[in-house]
Amino acid sequence: MIEYRIERRSGVSTYQQIVQQTKQALRLGLLQPGDKLPTAREVVELTAINPNTVLKAYRELEREGLVEPRPGLGTFVRRSLARPEAAADGPLRAGLVGWVDQAREAGLEREDITALMASVLEQRFDTGVSASGASDSDDGV
C-alpha cells in the first residue's frame, strides 16, 4: 500500500502531492489495477491533513480514470501508468541510481542534483532533442 509523504514547505498543494505520489507509484508499478488506496481516515492519521484534502485528490484521480471508488469498500486502482522500461527494479533505474551516487560522491546536494536533472529534462524534452541527440527538426540532410 502507498504511504503518502506530505512536504509542507514544498509550495505544492497537499492534494496535488497526493495526486503526484499516486501517479508516481502507478508509473513505477508500485500500484497495480485492483490495489486499494488507503482510506481518507488512514491518510489523515499518518499525515495530519484534512480528510477533504484526501477526498479531493482521490476525486481528481477518479476523473482521470486512474481509480474508482467502491461504496463501502474503498478506492481502488483502475488502471496502471507503468511502462516496463520504467520499472522500479529495471536497468534504467539501476543506471540512474549509479549516476546519483556519482553526483553525491562529487559533492552535489539533493537540490543540486534536482536542478541538474530538471535542466537536462527541460533541454531534452522541451527543445525537441531526440534520444539520439539530433534535433527533431533535423531531416538528415
ZIKABEL-V608242 format. One line per field, one symbol per residue. phi: phi as a letter, one per 20 degrees, with the letter a starting at -180 (. if undefined). A space follows every 50 residues. Layout:
phi: ???
This chain:
phi: .fcfdeefdfneggfffffffffffffemfdcgnfefffgfffffedldf gfffffffffffgemecbfcgndpdcfebedfcgfdgfdeffffffgfff ffffffnfegffffffffffffffeedmeeffneffefdne
